[in-house]
Each structure stands twice: as C-alpha cells, then as structure tokens.
Amino acid sequence: MHTVVVGTSGVSASDVLAVARGAARIELSEEAVAALAAAREIVDALAAKPDPVYGVSTGFGALATRHISPELRAQLQRNIVRSHAAGMGPRVEREVVRALMFLRLKTVCSGHTGVRPEVAQTMADVLNAGITPVVHEYGSLGCSGDLAPLSHCALTLMGEGDAEGPDGVVRPAGELLAEHGIQPVELREKEGLALLNGTDGMLGMLVMALADLDTLYKSADITAALSLEALLGTDKVLAPELHAIRPHPGQGAAAANMLAVLEGSQLTGHHQDDAPRVQDAYSVRCAPQVAGAGRDTMAHARLVAERELASAVDNPVVLPDGRVESNGNFHGAPVAYVLDFLAIAAADLGSIAERRTDRLLDKNRSHGLPPFLADDAGVDSGLMIAQYTQAALVSEMKRLAVPASADSIPSSAMQEDHVSMGWSAARKLRTAVDNLTRIIAVELYAATRALQLREGLSPAPASRAVIEAARAAGVQGPGPDRFLAPDLAAADAFVRGGHLVEAVEKVTGPLQ
C-alpha cells in the first residue's frame, strides 16, 4: 500500500490525490512530530500567562474581546467545533472530505498551529481507518477558511456527530472510532480553532479538478481532431510554424496533440474538393487557440495550488521566534479566483465542442454527411437529441462560469466583512468538470459515427484506434435509431475513465 509521509514543508498534489481518491496510508514524519511538540510548548506557555492571546485564551471572531479563564478553555474549544458544525444540504463527496482532512493535517504538521502531536496522529488514524465525516454542501464562505466543513471533520475527531465507515454506512462517529481503536481527542487551548481555520476544502477540490481537467483537455484535443477529420477539414492550420508566431504554450501543445492524432489520415485536406472552402469554421480552425488558453489557465491555477500546498493556513499562527500572531492568511481569494477562472475556461471548451457536434449533424455544413448522422433520415432522427442534451449541458456550463469570488457577504457581526466564496467556486467547478466530461463524450460519439460514415477514405491510425476502443467499450456505431442513453453513458464512461486518451497514446505516444 502506498504511504504518504507528512512533514513540515507541505505536501504535493499527487499526495492529495493518493489520499483522497486512493487508499494511501498516512504517516507523520519525525520532523513533523518534533515541530508539533515545539509549537505546543509555546502555546502552553502563553496559556499560562494572564495576558489574553487570540484563540488561546479569548473567544473567536466578533467575540474575541472576552478573556476566557483557564477552567473554561477546554469547553471553549469543544464549543467552537460544535457550534461551527452547522452545515446543511446534501453530503459532500467522500473524496472531497478526505482531501479536506488531509490538507488540514498538512497545515497542522507545519508546526505553526500549536496543535499537540496526538491530535495530528488522531487525524491520520481516522483517515487510515477509512472513516469519513459527514460534511454538508452549505456552510463555508471561504473565510475564515472552510469553517463549517472543517468543523464537521473536527467533530468526528471528538467522537461526536456522524461519519461514514469504510463499508459506506453512516453511523455515529463515536462508534466508528471505538471499533477501530481510536481514542476521541480532548481539545485544549488553540486546538479547536486550529482544526477549523483553513482553505483546505477549496484547495482539495482545486487539486482534483486540475487532475481531471488535464485528462479532459487531452480528450478535447482528440475529439476536435476527430471532428476536423470527419468534416474533411485541413490540418494545415495545426502546423508548428503557425503556432510559433503566437507562442502561447498551451496553444502549441493543443495543436501538436491534434496533429499527432491526425497523422496518416486520408480524410484531411479535402476542403478544396467538391465544395471548395478557403478556411474551416472557427470551431474547427480555432480549436487549439481555445483549448490552449484553457491549458495556460490551468498552468496558472496549478502554480497557485502548489503555493497553497506549501502553505500553513491558520489564525493565529506560531512563528519560529515564539510569537503567536494574528493574520489574514485564511482568506480564500487566491484559490477562489483560479477556481472561477477554470470554470470559465471549461465552459468555453464545452461551448466550442458543442459547435463542432452541431456542424457534424447539419447536412448543410457537414460536407456530405447524412442529416443528424441518421441511418434513414426522416424515419430515423439519428443524433438530433444527443445534441440537445449537449446543448443543455453547455448552457448550464455558462451559468456555472459566473464567478463566485466576485461576491461577498458580511458575517460575524461585521468582523468578517469580506469573504472569498471560494468553497462555492469549488463546488460549481466540480459540476462544470462533470458536465464537460459529458459534452466531450457527445462529441466523441458523433465524430466516431461520422468517421465511419465516410466511405472510401481511411481515418488516421489514431482515429481508428479510438473507434475500435470505443466500440469495444459499448459505444455503438452507425445504424437505425435505438435507445440512445446507454450509448451516451458508455461514451461518458469511456472519456471519464481516461480510456479515450489511452487509446490514442498507444498509437501516438504521450500527448502534451
């Protein structure tokens, strides 16, 4: 079993994916345990002094003016967890909750939070046991971090609330901890606050979205190439020298991917045949420019994610010189902006894919293909309504592209008067990524059918490999009308599982 060792300097995106989506086991490094102990000594020393220190011996947020006596501080830490575990709505997905908990553990292990080593170890133990706290959709404003979601996780560490066991059954958290021999934590000064105060939920969803979009952008390059081929378009617009004079890295990569897919095709270059065209339509000709801009957006988002993965996000924080200082590092703006930016790029990628699909189905623009790619047009409707479904998904993508981070709503009696809405940005991006997968699947379905309807000329070897792999996966080819939903579901699974990219890379080698 893969093991992820958490130290003091952050974690990698691959670590997050291994824990969130895999069965990776977590261990704390000796360095992390030492840093946790050292920071805790500082917090204990401050707790023993009469002077109030935020988060250690005071209330929180707008209630920070009250000095809390020592005998009430354990109750204070329990109470902040209980009161902040106020989420509502549907349950958040298991992988999101695991990423959320793991990233909070990452910050705790930095040695800047003042949490005891045994609390950190309990966090690791809960993850290793496959116990997943029940976290709800609504409750985070993205500042002071993802408060309600993190509170539901902290509640599980206390043995309270509900959690999902490794068998997928939701039960009282205390029962699950006991079954796995995990002792509930008794929180002390600073610890309740430290478990709640971070951008971990939105960051985890960003990391997973980037991993999914990496596959989807390659998939979109493939389906764009298949559509170009099926429309008898020209691949001359993909020449490296044309993209070198506008040197956006993503654009060059997308064009290179399309060119690799089309190598050896007998269908390209016929735009001057029976119905001469000077140029292909924008949705075909400009595919690398749109997909490339999205790739460059991803590169920026990945840089933000890497910085956040190396960060210790808490308030207050313990500094190496022994000071405990308040700060605003929990504000989710850096993450929220790129989450929104990715949703915009994903919406545009879905939009251009839908335009190519529509072109394949329109006999006036498809250069010889039957209407709606139907077997007997009029008797058969072909893929007419598949495009409706795709269009509905694109329309929702456009709504999801409206930024959440441009909004803010005051909270905590105007103490927290500007918030990031980063959690909301992350939640809608997850839906956008899900929809984009389906949109690309519909283009794949239409393009592979169109290629098989072209007689006398052979598609590229990579295209033939896609058709063979898709058919083997249950994505049916041309023929009379049939119940279409299962075919589209098979196409979705083919794209979602990365099998489209795998089929091409067996012919072309790794795509960019």
C-alpha positions as CSV (number, residue, x, y, z in Angstrom):
1,M,0.0,0.0,0.0
2,H,1.3,3.5,-0.9
3,T,2.3,5.6,2.1
4,V,2.3,9.4,2.2
5,V,4.6,10.9,4.8
6,V,3.5,14.3,6.0
7,G,6.4,16.6,7.1
8,T,6.6,20.3,7.9
9,S,7.0,21.7,4.4
10,G,3.7,20.8,2.8
11,V,2.5,18.1,0.5
12,S,2.3,17.5,-3.2
13,A,-0.8,17.3,-5.5
14,S,-0.1,13.6,-6.1
15,D,-0.1,13.1,-2.3
16,V,-3.6,14.7,-2.1
17,L,-4.9,12.5,-4.9
18,A,-3.4,9.4,-3.4
19,V,-5.2,10.0,-0.1
20,A,-8.4,11.5,-1.4
21,R,-9.0,9.0,-4.3
22,G,-6.8,6.1,-3.3
23,A,-6.1,4.0,-0.3
24,A,-2.8,5.7,0.6
25,R,-1.7,5.3,4.2
26,I,-0.6,8.4,6.1
27,E,2.4,8.7,8.4
28,L,3.8,11.7,10.3
29,S,7.5,12.3,9.9
30,E,9.7,12.6,12.9
31,E,10.4,16.2,11.9
32,A,6.7,17.0,12.0
33,V,6.2,15.4,15.4
34,A,9.1,17.5,16.8
35,A,7.7,20.7,15.2
36,L,4.2,19.9,16.6
37,A,5.7,19.4,20.1
38,A,7.8,22.6,19.9
39,A,4.9,24.8,18.8
40,R,2.7,23.3,21.5
41,E,5.2,24.3,24.2
42,I,4.9,27.9,23.0
43,V,1.1,27.8,23.2
44,D,1.1,26.2,26.7
45,A,3.5,28.9,27.9
46,L,1.2,31.6,26.6
47,A,-1.9,29.9,28.0
48,A,-0.3,30.1,31.5
49,K,0.2,33.8,31.3
50,P,-2.5,36.3,32.4
51,D,-2.3,38.3,29.1
52,P,-5.1,37.4,26.6
53,V,-4.0,35.7,23.3
54,Y,-6.5,35.3,20.5
55,G,-7.5,31.7,20.0
56,V,-5.7,30.6,23.1
57,S,-7.4,32.5,25.9
58,T,-10.1,34.5,24.2
59,G,-13.3,34.0,22.3
60,F,-13.4,34.0,18.5
61,G,-14.4,36.3,15.7
62,A,-16.6,39.1,17.0
63,L,-16.4,37.5,20.5
64,A,-12.6,37.8,20.7
65,T,-12.8,40.6,23.2
66,R,-13.7,38.2,26.1
67,H,-10.8,36.7,28.1
68,I,-11.6,33.1,28.9
69,S,-10.5,31.7,32.3
70,P,-8.4,28.5,32.3
71,E,-11.1,26.3,33.6
72,L,-13.4,27.2,30.7
73,R,-10.8,26.8,27.9
74,A,-11.4,23.1,27.1
75,Q,-15.1,23.9,26.9
76,L,-14.4,26.8,24.6
77,Q,-12.5,24.6,22.2
78,R,-15.3,22.0,22.2
79,N,-17.9,24.6,21.8
80,I,-16.3,26.2,18.7
81,V,-16.3,22.8,17.0
82,R,-19.9,22.0,18.0
83,S,-21.3,25.4,17.1
84,H,-19.4,25.8,13.9
85,A,-20.5,22.3,12.7
86,A,-23.6,24.0,11.2
87,G,-23.6,22.7,7.6
88,M,-26.8,22.0,5.7
89,G,-27.8,20.4,2.5
90,P,-26.5,17.2,0.6
91,R,-23.5,15.3,1.8
92,V,-20.2,16.3,0.2
93,E,-18.4,13.5,-1.7
94,R,-16.0,11.2,0.2
95,E,-13.0,12.2,-1.9
96,V,-13.6,15.9,-1.1
97,V,-13.8,15.2,2.7
98,R,-10.7,13.1,2.6
99,A,-8.8,15.8,0.8
100,L,-10.2,18.4,3.3
101,M,-9.0,16.4,6.3
102,F,-5.6,15.5,4.8
103,L,-4.8,19.2,3.9
104,R,-5.8,20.3,7.4
105,L,-3.4,17.7,8.7
106,K,-0.7,19.1,6.4
107,T,-1.1,22.6,8.0
108,V,-1.2,21.1,11.5
109,C,2.1,19.3,10.8
110,S,3.8,22.5,9.7
111,G,4.4,23.4,13.4
112,H,2.7,26.7,13.0
113,T,-0.7,25.9,14.6
114,G,0.2,24.8,18.2
115,V,-1.7,21.6,18.0
116,R,-0.4,18.6,20.0
117,P,1.2,15.7,18.2
118,E,-1.5,13.3,19.5
119,V,-4.3,15.3,17.8
120,A,-2.4,15.2,14.5
121,Q,-1.9,11.4,14.9
122,T,-5.6,11.0,15.5
123,M,-6.4,12.8,12.3
124,A,-4.1,10.4,10.4
125,D,-5.6,7.4,12.2
126,V,-9.1,8.4,11.2
127,L,-8.1,8.8,7.5
128,N,-6.2,5.5,7.6
129,A,-9.2,3.7,9.1
130,G,-11.4,4.9,6.1
131,I,-13.7,6.9,8.4
132,T,-15.2,9.9,6.6
133,P,-17.0,12.6,8.5
134,V,-20.4,13.6,7.2
135,V,-19.9,17.1,5.7
136,H,-22.7,19.1,4.1
137,E,-22.8,21.3,1.0
138,Y,-23.5,24.6,2.6
139,G,-21.7,26.4,5.5
140,S,-18.5,27.8,4.1
141,L,-17.9,31.4,3.0
142,G,-14.3,30.7,2.2
143,C,-13.1,32.9,5.0
144,S,-12.0,32.2,7.8
145,G,-11.5,29.3,5.6
146,D,-13.9,26.4,5.2
147,L,-15.3,26.7,8.7
148,A,-18.4,24.5,8.7
149,P,-16.9,21.7,6.6
150,L,-13.8,21.6,8.7
151,S,-15.9,21.7,11.9
152,H,-17.8,18.6,10.9
153,C,-14.4,16.8,10.5
154,A,-13.2,18.0,13.9
155,L,-16.5,16.8,15.4
156,T,-15.6,13.3,14.3
157,L,-12.2,13.6,16.0
158,M,-14.1,14.3,19.2
159,G,-16.2,11.2,18.7
160,E,-19.4,13.3,18.0
161,G,-21.7,13.6,15.1
162,D,-22.0,11.2,12.2
163,A,-19.4,9.6,9.9
164,E,-19.2,7.1,7.1
165,G,-17.4,3.9,7.8
166,P,-15.2,2.1,5.3
167,D,-18.2,0.0,4.4
168,G,-20.0,3.1,3.2
169,V,-22.6,3.1,6.1
170,V,-23.2,6.3,8.1
171,R,-23.1,5.7,11.8
172,P,-22.3,7.7,15.0
173,A,-18.7,8.8,14.9
174,G,-18.0,7.6,18.4
175,E,-19.0,4.0,17.5
176,L,-16.7,4.0,14.4
177,L,-13.7,5.4,16.4
178,A,-14.2,2.7,19.1
179,E,-14.4,-0.1,16.5
180,H,-11.0,1.0,15.1
181,G,-9.4,1.5,18.5
182,I,-9.2,5.3,18.1
183,Q,-9.5,7.4,21.2
184,P,-11.5,10.6,20.8
185,V,-9.5,13.8,21.3
186,E,-9.9,16.1,24.2
187,L,-9.2,19.5,22.7
188,R,-7.1,22.0,24.6
189,E,-6.2,25.7,24.1
190,K,-6.0,26.8,20.4
191,E,-6.7,23.3,19.0
192,G,-10.4,23.7,18.2
193,L,-9.7,26.9,16.3
194,A,-6.7,25.4,14.5
195,L,-8.8,22.5,13.2
196,L,-11.3,24.8,11.5
197,N,-9.3,27.7,10.1
198,G,-8.1,26.9,6.5
199,T,-8.7,26.8,2.8
200,D,-8.4,23.0,2.7
201,G,-11.8,22.2,1.1
202,M,-11.5,24.6,-1.8
203,L,-7.8,23.6,-2.2
204,G,-8.6,19.9,-2.3
205,M,-11.3,20.4,-4.9
206,L,-8.9,22.6,-7.0
207,V,-6.2,19.8,-6.9
208,M,-8.7,17.2,-8.0
209,A,-10.2,19.5,-10.7
210,L,-6.8,20.1,-12.2
211,A,-6.1,16.4,-12.4
212,D,-9.5,15.8,-14.1
213,L,-9.1,18.7,-16.5
214,D,-5.6,17.5,-17.5
215,T,-7.3,14.4,-19.0
216,L,-10.3,16.3,-20.3
217,Y,-8.1,18.9,-22.3
218,K,-6.3,16.0,-23.9
219,S,-9.6,14.3,-24.6
220,A,-10.9,17.6,-26.2
221,D,-7.9,17.8,-28.5
222,I,-8.7,14.3,-29.6
223,T,-12.4,14.9,-30.3
224,A,-11.6,18.2,-32.0
225,A,-9.2,16.3,-34.3
226,L,-11.8,13.6,-35.0
227,S,-14.4,16.2,-35.9
228,L,-11.9,18.0,-38.2
229,E,-11.2,14.8,-39.9
230,A,-14.9,13.8,-40.2
231,L,-15.7,17.3,-41.7
232,L,-12.9,16.8,-44.3
233,G,-11.1,19.8,-42.8
234,T,-7.5,20.8,-43.3
235,D,-4.8,20.1,-40.8
236,K,-2.5,22.8,-42.3
237,V,-3.7,25.2,-39.6
238,L,-2.0,23.0,-37.0
239,A,1.5,23.4,-38.4
240,P,4.0,24.2,-35.6
241,E,5.4,27.2,-37.5
242,L,2.0,28.9,-37.4
243,H,1.7,28.5,-33.6
244,A,5.3,29.5,-33.0
245,I,4.5,33.1,-34.1
246,R,1.9,33.3,-31.3
247,P,3.9,31.5,-28.7
248,H,1.3,30.7,-26.0
249,P,2.5,27.3,-24.6
250,G,-1.0,25.8,-24.3
251,Q,-1.9,26.6,-27.9
252,G,1.2,25.0,-29.2
253,A,0.5,21.9,-27.1
254,A,-3.1,21.6,-28.3
255,A,-2.1,21.9,-31.9
256,A,0.6,19.3,-31.6
257,N,-1.8,16.9,-30.0
258,M,-4.3,17.3,-32.8
259,L,-1.6,16.9,-35.4
260,A,-0.5,13.7,-33.7
261,V,-4.0,12.3,-33.8
262,L,-4.4,13.2,-37.5
263,E,-1.1,11.8,-38.7
264,G,-1.7,9.4,-41.6
265,S,-5.3,10.5,-42.3
266,Q,-6.7,10.2,-45.8
267,L,-9.7,12.5,-44.8
268,T,-7.9,15.8,-44.2
269,G,-7.0,18.2,-46.9
270,H,-10.2,17.8,-49.0
271,H,-11.5,21.3,-48.3
272,Q,-10.9,22.2,-51.9
273,D,-12.7,19.3,-53.4
274,D,-16.4,19.3,-54.4
275,A,-17.4,22.3,-52.3
276,P,-14.3,24.4,-52.0
277,R,-13.7,26.2,-48.7
278,V,-11.0,28.7,-48.2
279,Q,-11.0,28.1,-44.5
280,D,-12.7,25.8,-41.9
281,A,-15.2,27.3,-39.4
282,Y,-13.8,28.8,-36.2
283,S,-14.9,25.9,-34.1
284,V,-12.6,23.6,-36.1
285,R,-9.8,26.0,-37.1
286,C,-9.5,27.8,-33.7
287,A,-9.7,24.6,-31.5
288,P,-6.0,24.9,-30.4
289,Q,-6.4,28.6,-29.5
290,V,-9.4,27.9,-27.2
291,A,-8.1,24.7,-25.7
292,G,-4.6,26.3,-25.4
293,A,-5.9,29.3,-23.5
294,G,-7.6,26.8,-21.1
295,R,-4.3,25.0,-20.7
296,D,-2.5,28.2,-19.8
297,T,-5.2,29.0,-17.3
298,M,-4.6,25.6,-15.8
299,A,-0.9,26.3,-15.6
300,H,-1.6,29.4,-13.5
301,A,-4.1,27.5,-11.3
302,R,-1.5,24.8,-10.8
303,L,1.0,27.4,-9.6
304,V,-1.5,28.8,-7.1
305,A,-2.3,25.3,-5.9
306,E,1.4,24.4,-5.4
307,R,1.9,27.6,-3.3
308,E,-1.1,26.8,-1.2
309,L,0.0,23.2,-0.8
310,A,3.3,24.6,0.7
311,S,1.4,27.0,3.0
312,A,0.4,26.9,6.6
313,V,-3.0,28.5,6.7
314,D,-4.2,29.2,10.3
315,N,-5.0,32.1,12.6
316,P,-3.3,32.9,14.8
317,V,0.0,31.2,13.8
318,V,3.0,30.2,15.9
319,L,6.2,31.7,14.4
320,P,9.7,30.3,14.8
321,D,10.7,33.1,17.2
322,G,8.0,32.1,19.6
323,R,5.4,34.8,18.7
324,V,1.8,33.9,18.2
325,E,0.4,36.4,15.7
326,S,-3.0,37.0,14.2
327,N,-3.1,37.2,10.4
328,G,-5.4,37.0,7.4
329,N,-3.9,34.1,5.5
330,F,-7.1,32.1,5.8
331,H,-8.7,34.3,3.2
332,G,-9.5,32.1,0.2
333,A,-9.2,34.8,-2.6
334,P,-6.1,33.3,-4.3
335,V,-7.7,29.9,-4.6
336,A,-11.2,31.2,-5.3
337,Y,-10.1,33.3,-8.3
338,V,-8.5,30.4,-10.1
339,L,-11.4,28.1,-9.3
340,D,-13.6,30.6,-11.1
341,F,-11.2,31.1,-13.9
342,L,-11.1,27.3,-14.5
343,A,-14.9,27.3,-14.7
344,I,-14.8,30.0,-17.4
345,A,-12.2,28.1,-19.4
346,A,-14.1,24.8,-19.1
347,A,-17.4,26.5,-20.2
348,D,-15.7,27.8,-23.3
349,L,-14.1,24.4,-24.1
350,G,-17.6,22.8,-23.8
351,S,-19.1,25.5,-26.0
352,I,-16.7,25.0,-28.9
353,A,-17.1,21.2,-28.7
354,E,-20.9,21.6,-29.0
355,R,-20.5,23.8,-32.0
356,R,-18.4,21.1,-33.8
357,T,-21.0,18.5,-32.9
358,D,-23.8,20.6,-34.3
359,R,-21.8,21.1,-37.5
360,L,-21.4,17.3,-37.9
361,L,-25.2,16.9,-37.7
362,D,-26.2,19.7,-40.1
363,K,-26.3,18.4,-43.7
364,N,-25.8,22.0,-45.0
365,R,-22.4,22.3,-43.2
366,S,-21.1,18.7,-42.8
367,H,-19.8,18.3,-46.4
368,G,-21.7,15.2,-47.4
369,L,-22.7,13.5,-44.2
370,P,-26.4,12.4,-43.7
371,P,-28.7,14.7,-41.7
372,F,-28.1,14.2,-38.0
373,L,-25.9,11.2,-39.0
374,A,-29.1,9.2,-39.3
375,D,-29.4,5.9,-41.0
376,D,-32.6,6.8,-42.9
377,A,-33.2,10.5,-42.2
378,G,-36.9,11.2,-41.6
379,V,-37.6,7.7,-40.4
380,D,-34.6,8.0,-38.1
381,S,-33.7,11.1,-36.1
382,G,-30.1,10.0,-35.6
383,L,-28.2,12.1,-33.0
384,M,-30.6,15.1,-33.1
385,I,-31.5,14.9,-29.4
386,A,-28.0,13.9,-28.3
387,Q,-27.0,17.4,-29.4
388,Y,-29.9,18.8,-27.4
389,T,-28.5,17.1,-24.3
390,Q,-25.1,18.5,-25.1
391,A,-26.5,22.0,-25.6
392,A,-28.3,21.8,-22.3
393,L,-25.1,20.9,-20.6
394,V,-23.3,23.8,-22.3
395,S,-26.0,26.2,-21.2
396,E,-25.5,25.1,-17.6
397,M,-21.7,25.5,-18.0
398,K,-22.2,29.1,-18.9
399,R,-24.3,29.7,-15.8
400,L,-21.6,27.9,-13.7
401,A,-19.0,30.2,-15.2
402,V,-20.4,33.2,-13.4
403,P,-17.8,33.9,-10.7
404,A,-18.5,33.2,-7.1
405,S,-15.4,35.1,-6.0
406,A,-16.9,38.4,-7.3
407,D,-19.5,38.1,-4.5
408,S,-19.0,38.7,-0.8
409,I,-21.4,38.7,2.1
410,P,-20.6,40.0,5.6
411,S,-20.7,37.7,8.7
412,S,-19.8,37.5,12.4
413,A,-21.4,40.9,13.3
414,M,-19.3,42.6,10.5
415,Q,-16.0,41.4,11.9
416,E,-15.7,39.1,8.9
417,D,-17.0,41.7,6.5
418,H,-15.3,40.4,3.3
419,V,-15.3,36.8,2.3
420,S,-14.0,34.8,-0.7
421,M,-16.8,32.4,-1.5
422,G,-14.0,30.0,-2.6
423,W,-15.9,26.9,-1.4
424,S,-18.8,27.9,-3.6
425,A,-16.4,28.4,-6.5
426,A,-15.0,25.0,-5.9
427,R,-18.4,23.3,-5.7
428,K,-19.6,24.7,-9.0
429,L,-16.3,23.9,-10.7
430,R,-16.9,20.2,-9.7
431,T,-20.2,20.3,-11.5
432,A,-18.6,22.1,-14.5
433,V,-15.9,19.4,-14.8
434,D,-18.6,16.7,-14.6
435,N,-20.6,18.4,-17.4
436,L,-17.6,19.0,-19.5
437,T,-16.9,15.2,-19.5
438,R,-20.4,14.6,-20.8
439,I,-20.0,17.3,-23.5
440,I,-16.8,15.8,-24.8
441,A,-18.4,12.3,-24.7
442,V,-21.2,13.5,-27.0
443,E,-18.7,15.0,-29.5
444,L,-16.8,11.7,-29.4
445,Y,-20.0,9.8,-30.1
446,A,-20.9,12.0,-33.0
447,A,-17.4,12.2,-34.5
448,T,-16.7,8.5,-34.4
449,R,-20.1,7.8,-36.1
450,A,-19.3,10.4,-38.7
451,L,-15.9,8.9,-39.5
452,Q,-17.5,5.5,-40.0
453,L,-20.0,7.1,-42.4
454,R,-17.2,8.4,-44.6
455,E,-16.6,5.7,-47.2
456,G,-13.6,5.2,-49.5
457,L,-11.1,7.2,-47.4
458,S,-9.4,5.9,-44.2
459,P,-9.2,7.8,-41.0
460,A,-5.8,8.2,-39.2
461,P,-4.4,5.2,-37.3
462,A,-5.1,7.0,-34.0
463,S,-8.7,7.7,-35.1
464,R,-9.2,4.0,-36.0
465,A,-7.8,3.0,-32.6
466,V,-10.4,5.3,-30.9
467,I,-13.2,3.9,-32.9
468,E,-12.2,0.3,-32.1
469,A,-11.7,1.0,-28.4
470,A,-15.0,2.9,-28.1
471,R,-16.9,0.2,-29.8
472,A,-15.3,-2.4,-27.5
473,A,-16.4,-0.2,-24.5
474,G,-20.1,-0.3,-25.6
475,V,-20.2,3.0,-27.6
476,Q,-22.2,1.8,-30.6
477,G,-21.6,2.8,-34.2
478,P,-23.9,3.9,-37.1
479,G,-27.3,2.2,-37.6
480,P,-31.0,2.7,-37.2
481,D,-32.3,4.6,-34.2
482,R,-32.1,2.8,-30.9
483,F,-32.3,3.7,-27.2
484,L,-29.6,6.3,-27.1
485,A,-29.0,7.0,-23.4
486,P,-27.0,3.8,-22.8
487,D,-24.7,4.7,-25.8
488,L,-24.1,8.1,-24.3
489,A,-23.5,6.7,-20.9
490,A,-20.9,4.3,-22.4
491,A,-19.2,7.3,-24.1
492,D,-19.2,9.2,-20.9
493,A,-17.5,6.3,-19.0
494,F,-15.0,6.0,-21.9
495,V,-13.9,9.6,-21.6
496,R,-14.3,9.8,-17.8
497,G,-12.1,6.8,-17.2
498,G,-9.3,8.2,-19.4
499,H,-9.7,5.4,-22.0
500,L,-10.0,7.9,-24.9
501,V,-6.6,9.3,-24.1
502,E,-5.2,5.8,-23.5
503,A,-6.4,4.6,-26.9
504,V,-4.7,7.4,-28.7
505,E,-1.5,7.3,-26.8
506,K,-1.0,3.7,-27.7
507,V,-0.6,5.0,-31.3
508,T,0.9,8.4,-30.9
509,G,2.9,8.2,-27.7
510,P,2.2,10.6,-24.8
511,L,0.1,13.7,-25.6
512,Q,1.1,17.1,-24.2
